[in-house]
Amino acid sequence: MIDFEAMNTDQVLQEMGDSIRGARVSQELTMKDLADKSEISVTSLSRIENGKTNPTIMILVRIFKALGREKEIANLFPEPSLSPIYLSKLAKNKKEQAPPQRVRKKKVEEKEWKWEE
């Protein structure tokens, strides 16, 4: 596991570039092949692999998709965790918005009236 917390920006860019290059080489893709698949220029891909530029997130998404590694890029966007206070407010709002429930009236059985003698 890479300790990004201890790395500066240049080191992170270099690590990212090395990772992309390693994935490309392991799939036996040339730079031109990957650049074409991800719809970027070979020059841009070269600069990314060499840690010379900071690509946008959309460029990274396209590269990772071209490499078939969508799951890895999805890790950049974790599911948000909702606070208990927020969840409580949501539940309260749902109760207030819910239409009132109809209650069926119980049928009262009428007794037959008789004259008492």
N, C-alpha and C positions, 0 to 999 in steps of 0.2 A: 504494500500500500504506500502510495506517495504522500509525503507530508507537505502538502501545499502551504500550510501555515508558516512553515519555516523558510519558504522560498520567496525570492523577490520576483517582480514581474518578468524580467528577462529569463529567469530560470523556469518559470511556469511556461512561458512561450516556447522555450527550448524543449521542455518535457513534452508539451503538446505536439510539437512538430515531430519529435522523435517517435511518438506514439503513432501518429498518422503515417509517417514513413514506414514504420515497422509493419503496420496493417497492410499498407499498399504492397510492400515487397513480399509479405507472406502470401498475398493473393496473386502474386506474379503479374501485377499491373505496372505498366510504365507510368511515368508522370503524365504523359499525354493522355493515356487511357483514363486515369482518374480525373484529370482536369476536364476532359470531355464529358465524362459521366456526371460530374458535379457542376458542370456549366460554369467553370471559372477558367482563367487563363493559366497556362503552364507556368508563367512567371509568378503569378500570385501563389500558386501551389508550392512552387520552389521556395518562395519567401516564407510561407507558412511552415513548411517542413524544416527550414533552417532557423526558425525562431526569430526571423527578422521583421515580422509584422504581426499586428494584433487583429486577427480576422473578426468579422462580425459574427454574431450567433447564427445568423441565417447561412452564412458561408460554411460554418462548422456543421450545421444541420445537413446541408447539401453534401458535404464531404462524407459525413458519417452514413447518410443514406446510400450514397454511391458505394460505400464499403460494406453495406449490409449490417451496420451496427447501430440501428435506430434505438435499441434498448439502452445502449450506453449513453447516448445523448439525452434520452428521456430521464436519466438519473440526475440531470442538471435541474430538473423541474419536479421536486418532490411534492407529494400530496400535502396540501396544507392541513395543519392540525388546528382544529377549532377549540377555542377556550371554553371551559365549562360555563362561564358567564354568558358568552355569546350563544351557546347551545340552549341555555335556559331562556334567554330572550326570544330565540326562535320558537321554542315550545310555547311560550306565553302568547306570542303573536298568533300562532296557529290556533290556539284555543279561542282567542278573541275573534278571529276571523271565521271560525266554524259556525255554520248556521245552527240555530237552536234545534235541539232534537225534539221530535214530536213524541208526545207521550200518549199512549192509548188509554182512553178512559175505561175503567172497568165497568162492565155491564152490571147494573144493579138488577138483580132478579126481583121482579115484582111479584108479590104474593097476591093471590086472588083474594079480593075483599069479600067478606061475608057478613051478613046481618047476624048479629048476635041475638039470641033469644033469651 
